[in-house]
Amino acid sequence: MNSTHENVWTAEDLLALARGYQGASVLAAAADLDLFAAIHSGAGTARAVADSIQCDLRGSEVLLDALAALRLLEKSGATYRLAPGLDRLLLEEGPHTVLAMVQHQANCMRRWGHLANVVKTGRPAECAPSVRGRAGDQASFIGAMDNISAPQADQVIQALQPLSFERLLDVGGASGTWTGAFLRACPAGRAILFDLPVVIPMADKRLTRLGLRDRVELVPGDFMADPLPPGADLAWVSAIVHQNSRAQNRQ
């Protein structure tokens, strides 16, 4: 808001708010197209980037210049490179990556564009796949959960100590972020990760990479429709709570 007249909106205030989607759209497009990985791998010119991500040359050049204007890229002559620090944040293998969350937020943004119709009809927005396809969108959603939870998980579980269990049930456990934190905190424990069938291969991959796969039973199912796997003495319900109603969470 205009700082000269506190709490008084100006036309420019409103238009700045209305234009807020533009920068987010530029970042989202680059994340969806894996543009940051293309540049990191050596594609420095607009032509090289367009060829790498299989996109139109002019469209790629406009997107690259917009990213440079947002200081997400640095441009020298006709060559682009990632801004300092972005290799840690916007590459899938980066140590502090949030790439999957950016891709997930791109999907959210597309649905938010239907907000007026959702309010008018009372029905959810239709979920059309991104350029990454449905499988890619599912992977980015699960990856986004890890992007956000992984930096906090060990600290949260340590705050629950002393902690002892024989078998943990991680309900809606995604790719195993919280399962891994529990197993690191309780070396004698084992776990059951319960989530939708499409998620199980992602959990298998991540838990294998963490060196914990042999301590986890992966069970596919729908927690709202299927019985929970038996045999656990501790159950963990975390990232699914916000998507359900109070009645569903109690159930």
Steps between C-alpha positions, in 0.01 A plus 500: 500500500598859450718593797414869473137445590489204733223248424394692188509291186615656175441385144866398475472294820211305351666455162822381664297242688319399181830459315650285772442182299745602227827429678358180644396390151852558365654293779234230460556468125875464546454236771244305297730498196812398697669812368728542802641149454560570131706810579689326781594219262663746261224637275594867521342665196133534413546258209671241718234532771215477246653186351560346843144556628344446155328836484447780252809722462325835530289383793810368675689825446215709641478270803876516555499879488209511744694275738799729467279801576387322816869435585449124490749489214803710414543603136831589338473572128299211365589262782291421807603340827329426830509776759725419799350243736225377268684175425430409864131591478365442149676181391346167595824378657573830680568464873219743589281447196149643484455419131219251558315749719531768232356254247220410741425867562480548123220243495333673794522834320325359196213385723487831687428659163158330517417642844204714388338200333568281805330754724207534257439127460629360829694237304878446496702619204573238237854367520652519152855363477796730446750460217664242727196268476302337778784274609736798514248699702456214746876474539534875559226490766670219690837666451358827631399331824863395545632846404303654786514226763853364466677807647272481807435130551801396708464803728129434554553133579786581738258725689284190563781315677521280695339298222465125479295284265518160341304581187391841373199545271551809281151577363521676166877476532582632150858413407615433854628832631347455847549123502871562446518751784328261741727210404813713543377598847416141599761266348325188631163593351336399176223667301200453275449773240140513376408711197339487157637243252648771276711627791654168606773490229607851602525388863697194396749720313549757777522251787751296302709813447481570876619147578179420692305290252560170682326637813182614325197309375333689214122451488288652220149617581257786556478600866143624453381174342732217606571362848822621654780240508514324839793438729613852591550636851542862381306680225609826335253722313657820373483652154155361417322689779467832319327349197221333697204628697494470879257211470729317256801550724312361799393203292 
